[in-house]
Amino acid sequence: MKINWNEPKFNDEDLREVSEVLKANYVNEGPKTKQLEEKFKKYLGVKHVICTTNATAALFLAIKADALIRGVEDFEVIVPDMTMIATATAVEWAGGKPILVDVEKDRMTINIEKIEKKITSKTTVIIPVHILGRAAEMGQLNEIAQRHNLTIIEDAAGALGSKTKGKYLGTIGKVGCFSLQSNKIITSGQGGVIVTNDDQYNEVIRRLRDFGRFNKEFLHKIAGYNLKFNDLSAALALSQFNKLGERKLLLIKQRNQYEQELSSINEIKFPEFKEEEIPLWIEVIAKDRDKLFEYLKSLEIYSRKCWSALHKNPPYQNQGADSDFPISSFIFDNVLWLPNGPAITSEQINSICSKIKEFYYQMNFKKVHEDERGGLYIIENLPEREKEFNFMEMKKGSARGGCYHDADEYFVVIKGKVKLISGPFGGPFEERVFEEGDSGINRTKVSHSFIALEDSIVSEWGITTKEKMENKKDMKLRDLVDEANRKFSKI
């Protein structure tokens, strides 16, 4: 069954809200947009809310307003190297230059300790990105901003509903920006939301958004842009807003399910989320990330690779190499986003996790021995890690074994046909033939060996590595094994 990465989910309430706007025949920015802005004000506890076309436009308007208020044209903006390229694009739209800073490995947010090295006389703004709901360290950022007279504009595009120390992300800096794009916690297809408690920033941003006008005044006092919202989108966002509480709980539940299901896989790591943070997407640091991506894709399970680190994109390659941004480079190479969101079911997550386990189990063959008979492999990192699970390649005529263990050991013939010789220590021994698909048990203290009647693969499991190392050799049976291998060598 096809499972897409992240899709929105709509219901009859959404359809009714949009239909009402169509019936009213007023689809431009109007009463529904005002209602949406009031909803955001009340929810976030802020003074001003401005809706716009998308979160990139929201960031652009905030940065441009800051430049106008400061009266600067040639300016620089601190941006984390690991973010969607829209963060840097917005800076350039506004006439500034994005200056890239590496991120922290555990949180993937901007590395506070590296910011001040990048501050110059031209720096005006720091943009912390609360990546997918994880908060940047706002306390220390505020201290840096105050020392250097900088403005903090929060990129909270994927962080609606997340908090740090009791405060909503996006409400701590001078301005905060949110996204209503289709893979966010609530959506209107596209949409951006700007919040601020500053009257001056509110007025300048509103002028820039509406051709230089403020509150529809007749004269356009500055040159502005057409970046207004519309009531069709606002109606859908209003209906979606009613689902925000249940969506927050769903996203937390989905991440907990993934983390629990994949807890036995050492190759999968989950970045840290704190108690007040909402995990927008399911991000994992995955060994053999690209191979896992392709494996899931072959099963019509569509995951998504992490954004490219900004310095890897041609417009920003002049800001440094991978060695200058080691953490964002690591994230770019290793992070995968797994399917989640309102359209994904718990059963689908179980299925996805099952396929991920299959991938890593088949990827974790370790060759421990090889000779002319074939290779001997074990599977590493099984859930019950102390137990061995091995695979023995046996070319026709070759033999393996000739010992017994102090615990039962299970086997299955995966390929070919083998003869099992077994019995009490020193004999007598009996012979039985096992073909592809046949399985059996070699009981405690029963000596046993296999002779391949065809090119074969036999798997054994059920005893620990330590027990394997304490094999008791049955010299009489070993003589039979050695004789078979001497004949095999002469073939």
Long-range contacts (C-beta under 8 A, 24 or more apart in sequence): 1-300, 1-348, 1-351, 2-300, 2-302, 3-300, 3-301, 3-302, 3-339, 3-344, 3-348, 3-351, 3-352, 4-302, 4-339, 4-343, 5-302, 5-303, 5-304, 5-337, 5-338, 5-339, 6-183, 6-281, 6-304, 6-337, 6-339, 6-340, 6-341, 6-343, 6-344, 7-182, 7-183, 7-341, 7-342, 7-343, 7-344, 8-182, 8-183, 8-187, 8-341, 8-342, 8-343, 9-341, 9-342, 9-343, 10-236, 13-239, 13-242, 14-236, 14-239, 14-240, 16-239, 17-235, 17-236, 17-238, 17-239, 18-232, 18-235, 18-236, 18-239, 20-235, 21-231, 21-232, 21-235, 22-232, 26-231, 27-230, 27-231, 27-232, 28-228, 28-230, 28-231, 29-228, 29-229, 29-230, 29-231, 29-234, 30-231, 31-231, 32-231, 32-234, 32-235, 32-238, 33-229, 33-230, 33-231, 33-234, 35-234, 35-238, 36-229, 36-234, 36-237, 36-238, 36-241, 39-238, 39-241, 40-193, 40-195, 41-195, 43-168, 43-241, 43-244, 44-168, 44-170, 44-171, 44-195, 45-168, 45-171, 46-171, 46-176, 46-195, 46-196, 46-197, 47-196, 47-197, 47-198, 47-199, 47-202, 48-195, 48-196, 48-197, 48-198, 48-199, 48-201, 48-202, 49-193, 49-194, 49-195, 50-193, 50-194, 50-195, 50-202, 50-205, 50-206, 50-209, 51-191, 51-192, 51-193, 51-194, 51-228, 51-229, 51-234, 52-191, 52-192, 52-193, 52-194, 52-209, 52-227, 52-228, 52-229, 53-190, 53-191, 53-192, 53-227, 53-228, 53-229, 54-179, 54-180, 54-181, 54-190, 54-191, 54-192, 55-86, 55-155, 55-157, 55-177, 55-178, 55-179, 55-180, 55-181, 55-191, 55-192, 55-193, 56-86, 56-89, 56-90, 56-93, 56-192, 57-90, 57-192, 57-227, 58-177, 58-178, 58-179, 58-192, 58-193, 58-194, 59-86, 59-87, 59-90, 59-91, 59-127, 59-153, 59-155, 59-177, 59-192, 60-90, 60-93, 60-94, 61-194, 61-205, 61-208, 61-209, 61-225, 61-227, 62-153, 62-175, 62-177, 62-194, 62-196, 62-201, 62-205, 63-90, 63-91, 63-93, 63-94, 63-96, 63-125, 63-127, 63-153, 64-93, 64-94, 64-95, 64-208, 65-175, 65-201, 65-204, 65-205, 65-208, 66-124, 66-125, 66-151, 66-153, 66-174, 66-175, 66-201, 67-94, 67-95, 67-96, 67-124, 68-204, 68-208, 68-222, 69-200, 69-201, 69-204, 70-124, 72-124, 74-122, 75-122, 75-123, 75-124, 75-125, 76-120, 76-122, 76-123, 76-124, 77-123, 77-124, 77-125, 77-126, 77-127, 78-110, 78-115, 78-118, 78-119, 78-123, 78-125, 78-126, 78-127, 78-150, 79-127, 79-129, 79-310, 80-109, 80-110, 80-111, 80-127, 80-128, 80-129, 80-131, 80-328, 81-309, 81-310, 81-311, 81-325, 81-328, 82-108, 82-129, 82-131, 82-306, 82-307, 82-309, 82-310, 82-327, 82-328, 82-331, 82-332, 83-129, 83-131, 83-155, 83-307, 83-310, 84-157, 84-307, 85-307, 85-308, 85-310, 85-313, 86-157, 87-127, 87-129, 87-155, 88-310, 88-315, 88-316, 91-127, 92-315, 96-124, 96-125, 97-122, 98-310, 98-316, 99-123, 99-319, 100-310, 100-311, 100-316, 100-319, 100-320, 100-325, 102-324, 102-325, 102-326, 102-327, 102-328, 103-131, 103-327, 103-328, 103-331, 104-327, 105-327, 105-330, 105-331, 106-271, 106-272, 107-131, 107-134, 107-136, 107-271, 107-272, 108-134, 108-271, 108-327, 108-331, 109-134, 109-135, 109-136, 109-137, 110-136, 110-141, 111-327, 112-137, 112-140, 112-141, 112-144, 115-141, 115-144, 116-144, 116-148, 119-144, 119-148, 119-150, 123-148, 123-150, 124-150, 124-151, 125-150, 125-151, 125-152, 125-153, 126-150, 126-151, 126-152, 126-153, 127-152, 127-153, 127-154, 127-155, 128-152, 128-154, 128-155, 128-173, 129-155, 129-157, 130-154, 130-155, 130-156, 130-158, 130-159, 130-162, 130-169, 130-170, 131-158, 132-158, 132-159, 132-279, 132-280, 132-281, 132-283, 133-158, 133-159, 133-161, 133-162, 133-169, 133-273, 133-277, 133-278, 133-279, 133-280, 134-159, 134-162, 134-271, 134-272, 134-273, 134-274, 134-277, 135-159, 135-162, 135-163, 135-164, 135-169, 135-274, 135-277, 138-164, 138-172, 138-173, 139-165, 141-173, 142-172, 142-173, 145-173, 151-175, 153-177, 157-181, 157-184, 158-184, 158-280, 158-281, 159-278, 159-280, 160-184, 160-185, 160-186, 160-244, 160-278, 161-185, 161-244, 161-247, 161-248, 161-278, 162-276, 162-277, 162-278, 163-276, 163-277, 164-274, 164-276, 164-277, 165-276, 166-276, 170-195, 171-195, 171-197, 174-198, 174-201, 175-201, 175-205, 180-233, 180-237, 180-240, 183-281, 183-341, 184-280, 185-244, 185-247, 185-248, 185-251, 185-278, 185-280, 186-237, 186-240, 186-241, 186-243, 186-244, 186-247, 187-236, 187-237, 187-240, 188-233, 188-234, 188-236, 188-237, 188-240, 189-233, 189-236, 190-233, 191-229, 191-233, 191-237, 243-342, 247-342, 248-278, 250-342, 251-278, 251-279, 251-280, 251-340, 251-341, 252-278, 252-279, 254-279, 254-282, 254-340, 254-341, 254-344, 254-346, 254-349, 255-279, 255-282, 255-340, 257-346, 257-349, 257-350, 257-353, 258-282, 258-284, 258-338, 258-340, 258-349, 258-353, 261-349, 261-350, 261-353, 262-353, 262-356, 262-357, 264-357, 264-381, 264-382, 264-383, 265-356, 265-357, 265-360, 265-381, 266-381, 267-360, 267-363, 267-381, 268-356, 268-360, 281-337, 281-340, 281-341, 282-337, 282-338, 282-339, 282-340, 283-335, 283-336, 283-337, 283-338, 284-335, 284-336, 284-337, 284-338, 285-331, 285-334, 285-335, 286-334, 286-335, 286-336, 287-334, 287-360, 288-363, 289-333, 289-334, 289-335, 289-336, 291-359, 291-363, 292-336, 292-356, 292-359, 293-336, 295-355, 295-359, 296-352, 296-355, 296-356, 296-359, 299-355, 301-339, 301-351, 301-352, 301-355, 302-339, 303-336, 303-337, 303-338, 303-339, 304-336, 304-337, 305-335, 305-336, 305-337, 306-331, 306-332, 306-334, 306-335, 306-336, 306-337, 307-332, 308-332, 365-391, 372-398, 372-488, 372-489, 373-398, 373-399, 373-400, 373-452, 373-485, 373-488, 374-398, 386-464, 386-465, 387-461, 387-462, 387-463, 387-464, 388-460, 388-461, 388-463, 388-464, 388-465, 388-468, 389-459, 389-460, 389-461, 390-459, 390-460, 390-461, 391-457, 391-458, 391-459, 392-450, 392-457, 392-458, 392-459, 392-460, 393-456, 393-457, 394-418, 394-450, 394-452, 394-455, 394-456, 394-457, 394-458, 395-452, 395-455, 395-488, 396-452, 396-453, 396-454, 396-455, 396-456, 397-451, 397-452, 397-484, 397-487, 397-488, 397-491, 398-451, 398-452, 398-484, 398-485, 398-488, 399-449, 399-450, 399-451, 399-452, 399-480, 399-481, 399-484, 399-485, 399-488, 400-449, 400-450, 400-458, 400-481, 401-448, 401-449, 401-450, 401-477, 401-481, 402-447, 402-449, 402-473, 402-474, 402-477, 402-478, 402-480, 402-481, 402-482, 403-447, 403-448, 403-471, 403-472, 403-473, 403-474, 403-477, 403-478, 404-442, 404-444, 404-445, 404-446, 404-447, 404-448, 404-471, 404-472, 404-474, 405-442, 405-444, 405-445, 405-463, 405-467, 405-468, 405-470, 405-471, 405-472, 406-444, 406-445, 406-467, 406-470, 406-472, 407-444, 407-462, 407-463, 407-464, 407-467, 408-441, 408-442, 408-443, 408-444, 408-462, 408-463, 409-441, 409-442, 409-460, 409-461, 409-462, 409-463, 410-439, 410-440, 410-441, 410-442, 410-460, 410-461, 410-462, 411-439, 411-440, 411-441, 411-442, 411-458, 411-459, 411-460, 411-461, 412-437, 412-438, 412-439, 412-458, 412-459, 413-437, 413-438, 413-439, 413-456, 413-457, 413-458, 414-456, 414-457, 414-458, 414-459, 415-455, 415-456, 415-457, 416-452, 416-453, 416-454, 416-455, 416-456, 416-457, 417-452, 417-453, 417-454, 417-456, 418-450, 418-451, 418-452, 418-453, 418-456, 418-458, 419-450, 419-451, 419-453, 420-448, 420-449, 420-450, 421-448, 421-449, 421-450, 421-451, 421-477, 421-480, 422-446, 422-447, 422-448, 422-449, 423-447, 423-477, 425-472, 425-474, 426-474, 426-476, 427-476, 427-477, 429-477, 429-480, 445-472, 447-474, 447-477, 448-477, 449-477, 449-478, 449-480, 449-481, 451-481, 451-484
